């Protein structure tokens, strides 16, 4: 009777440890799948590939003044019927 109780206790401890490890794996994989992601293009940079789109940003001055936007209006007049032949 004593031996079976000890075996059950041992089996319970092993199963609890297995559950704990599986929960850790689920937490890790959930964070990996659904967690925040950040693209690190510097790690992915291949000669002539990823740097193609970052060329202007790499040589631009970050403190440079942005130009003011100007609204441009164009008036279009349709040709009169007598001008078309």
Buried (B, 14 or more C-beta within 10 A) or exposed (E): EEEEEEEEEEEEEEEEEEEEEEEEEEEEEEEEEEEEEEEEEEEEEEEEEBEEEEEEEEEEEEEEEEEEEEEEEEEEEEEEEEEEE
